[in-house]
Amino acid sequence: MAKGHANKQLFTASSWHPERRIWTAKPGRMSGGKRKRRVGIVGYGHLGQYLVKRLQDDGLRHGLELAFVWNRDARKLEGTVPAELRLGKLADFLACHPDIIIEVAHPCIAQEYGELFLRTADFMVGSPTALADLGTELKLRKAARQAGHTLYIPSGALWGGQDIQRLDDGGMLQALTVTMVKHPDSFRLGGHLGELVQWAQKERVVLYNGPVRQLCPLAPNNVNTMAAACMAAPSLGFDGVKGCLIADPNLPDYHVVEIEATGPGGFSVSTRRKNPAASGAVTGAATFAAFWSSLLVCQGHGGRVYLC
């Protein structure tokens, strides 16, 4: 293959638009004639980089290919993402013909672009804390229903999410509490919680204990697991699911997620998940692989919300 054309096998046809700094491409096909599912990645932090590399290394055998990569600071893409896959303006995503768009950037992306994404593609919300805003949740549910595309909620660090969903669907879920414990350096907090976490450098401190909805705007990058639980249990939702956030200086290299679900007649289930994490990391190591597994599930589930 000629030098400089190593990535054009991704497309059956393409053309460069220098004024928008994007390629327009017709979806490619696998060797057996089945069309590859085109994936757009929004955000190029640690998780975005992981997903891009997995798509480049393993996407083809799973019927997946990169449609585009966007990052707020486009300079971060230089040297690692081929020029023809870099999307200069997120509003130009349509020209890349994505089948599914994955947000791993910030809750504001779902709030600003989620409805637009769902008009033409499936959408995985990697920052489901965005849905704590009731207007955003209702808007995206409606967009998915009307367009027939799926609003995917990745399980991430939520252990047993499908079981929670089944309990809720059957009317058996009466209460749900999610407790997250991390080293204080792993938190990115706003408001009074940002001040409170400073006290946790020497001793364990409960930062918050209450409805998840009020917590999400204060810790949008740290409580996506809680937000996923709220979406798995819509009968309780963001107001009914309880979240407990704890900073513990004795957890330097892992995060803990504890979940307690209760139902009628004394029924209860409790789980405890230890997720290895680098010092100061927001996301635990096992969550990266969980996101990739979630993507493989996203094959189109119609106009609804789907926990994957």
C-alpha positions, 0 to 999 in steps of 0.5 A: 500500500502506498505511503500516506494511504494506510488509513484509507482502506477504512472507507469505500470512498472519501474526499477531503474538505480542507475548509472543514478539516474533515473527510466525508466517507461512505461506510465501508464493508467487511470482506463478507459484504456486511457493512462495518459499524462506524463509531465516532469518539467524542473526547480524547482523555484516557478513556477516549484514547483507550477506545480509539486504540481498541478500535484501531487494533481490534475493531475490524474483527468485531465489525467496527471502524472509526468514523471520527475522533473529536477533542476540545483541544484538537492538538491532543490528536496530533501524532496519534490520530490520522488526519482523516479521522480528526473532526475539527468541528463537532457540529460537522459529525454528520459528514462522517456517517457514524452509526454510533457516537460515544461521548467520553468527554464531559456532561455538557456534550450530551446536553448540547449535542445529544438530541442532534446525535440521536436524530441520525445515530445511536448515542452512548452517554459516557457521562450519564451525570448529564441526565441528572438534569431532568430536561436533558433526560426527557429530551434525549428519551424523546429524541431516541423514541422519535428517531428509532435510535438507542440511547445507550448507558454504559454500565462502567463500574456499576456491578449488576446493573442488568439485575437492578433493571430487571428488579425495577421492571418487575416492580420489586425494587423498593430502594437502591443505595450506591456508595463510592469510596475513593482517595481524596486525590481521585475526586474532581469536585465543585462547590462546597464538596471541593472544600470538604474533600481537603479535610480527607487528606488525613481521615475518612470523610463522608462528603455526601449522603442523599439523592443522586440528582443533587450530587451530579452537578457537584461531582460530574466526573466522579459519580457516573456509576451512580447516574447509571444506577439511576437510569437502570432503576427509572421507578426511583430515578435520580431523586429516589436512588441514594448516593453516598460519596466517601473520601478515604486517604487509605485507598491509594490504589483502588476505588470501591463501589458498594451497592445495596438493593432492597425489595419487599418481604425483607429481600436485599442484595449487597455487592462490593467492587474493588477497582484498581486505579492509579494514584489520583485517577478518576477512572478505575482500570477495570472500567476501561475494559467495561466500556469496550465490552459495552460498545460491543453490545451496541448493535442497535436496540431501537428507540429506547434507553438501553443499559449496556 
